[in-house]
Structure formats: structure tokens, C-alpha cells
Amino acid sequence: MDFMLAAAVAALLNIGLLGGIVATYIQNMRLIRSYFTIGLVVVASLFVVQNIVIVIFWSSVGSAVMDNKKIVMPMKNCVFSFSRVLEFDIIE
């Protein structure tokens, strides 16, 4: 549970830091007007979206920890499916 909380806090911190970076890149984009700065804004914005998804995931996992069957069984099936796709052998 502590790991999940730490991951969510780190992702929230990343969102704040990336917000500052995106704001700086947008200011530079207004002055420089090049494709490179547009690319920087797009990539940094995608990192913000990624961290938002991480926070949503960890908050949903944290609420599902109370009911182990709710999260363990789907994750077991997911890992089993991925291992078969990647042709890894897993021990059950």
C-alpha cells in the first residue's frame, strides 16, 4: 500500500514539474516559432497525459486492494495472456 501511495505522489509531482516545462516551452514556442519547439510541447504534453493515467491507475488499484479478488484475478489473467503473447513460460 505504501508503494502505491509513493507512486501516486511521484506521478503528481511529475505532473507539476511537467506543467512548468510545458509552460516554458509554450513561451519559447511563441518567440521562436519552429517545429522543434512544437515537438517539445507535444512530447511534454504526452508525458503529462501519461502521468495522469498513472495517478488514475494507482488510485483505482488502491481502492481495489480491499477486495483482493477484484484486482488479483484480472491481473493474473492479464499477466498470463501477455506471457503467452511473448512466449514466456510461467509457473503457476
N, C-alpha and C positions, 0 to 999 in steps of 0.2 A: 504494500500500500504506500509505503514511503517513496519507493521508486516511481510510482505513478504520479505522485504529487510533485516530486522533483522534476520529472519530465514535463509536466504541465507548466510548472513555474518557469523552467528554462525556455519553453516554447513561447510563453507570454513575454519573457524578457527579450527573446529574439524578435518578436513582433514589434516591440517598442524600438529596438535598435534599427531594425529594417525600415521602420516608418521614418526615422531620421535620415537614413540613407536615401530612401526614395524621395523625400522632400529635397534633399541636397541635389540629387540627380535631376529632379524636375527644374530646380532653379538653374542648374547648368544647362539643361536642355533648352530653356528659354533664351539663354545667351548664345550658346554655341550652335544650336540647330544642326546637328549632324546625326547620321544614322547610328553611330556608335553610342551616343548618349541615349537615344531612343531604346537601343538594345539594353543598355544598363537599367533603364527604368522598367522595361518588360521583365528582365531576369529578376531584379529585386522584388518586383510585384509578385512574381510567381513564388518566390521564397516566402513572402508574406502569406500567400494562399496556402502553401504547404504547412506553415506553422499553425495557421488557423485550423486546418484539418487535423493536425496532431493534437491540438488542445481539445477539439471536439471528440476525437477518438479516445484520448485518455480520460476525459470526463465521463464518457459513456462506459468505458471499461471500469472505472471506479464505482459507478453506480451499479454495475452488474456483478461486482465482486461479492455482494451479499448473497446472491443466488448463483452458486458455482456452476450448476448445470447449464445455466443460461449462457455462460461465456465459454466454459471449458469444452463442451461438446462441439459447438460450431468451430472453435479454433482447432480442435483435434481433426475435424473433417477437412478444414482448410489446409492444415499442415500436411495431412495425408494426401490430399489432392495435388498440392504443389510438389511433394516429393515424388509422386508418380509422374507428373509432367516433366520434372527434371531428371527422372530415372534414378533417384536415390533410393537405397534400401533403408527402411526404417524398422526399428524394433518395437513391437507392441507388447 
